[in-house]
Amino acid sequence: MVKKATAKGETKARSTRSGTKSRSTGTSVARVSNGGRSRSRSQDSFNPGEAFIKLLQSPLVAELVAVAATAALASLSAQGFSGGGTDTRGKRAGKAVKAAGKAAAAAVGSRLQTEIDEIRKAAKSARAGAEA
């Protein structure tokens, strides 16, 4: 609760935390407005959890997950789980999953490189447009 400013030397009774009345010394402190913005600690500090959730909800991440899943599925279907060879079934499956992971990583890397190249090209054209 904000105390109203009083003239110097004027005393006014106010209650303290313990509930007893005390006398003011006559000095007052004016409250400075922050322009209508109220900021709490939670708004000022960086929240990595919220940033991570926003990142996961971005269209680029959704596209990268789709690219990785497609590449992994294609690799798994190309490997096949048919019989043959000297490896046991578990070892074949493990090799297929490893190959699928490599294919997914390569596809994501390729897609990210394409995205970075497009950003560089757009920045270069914007820079050239600004200089002209």
Buried (B, 14 or more C-beta within 10 A) or exposed (E): EEEEEEEEEEEEEEEEEEEEEEEEEEEBEEEEEEEEEEEEEEEEEEEEEEEEEEEEEEEEEEEBEEBBEEBBEBBBEEBEEEEEEEEEEEEBBEEBBEBBBEBBEEBBEEBEEEEEEEEEEEEEEEEEEEEE
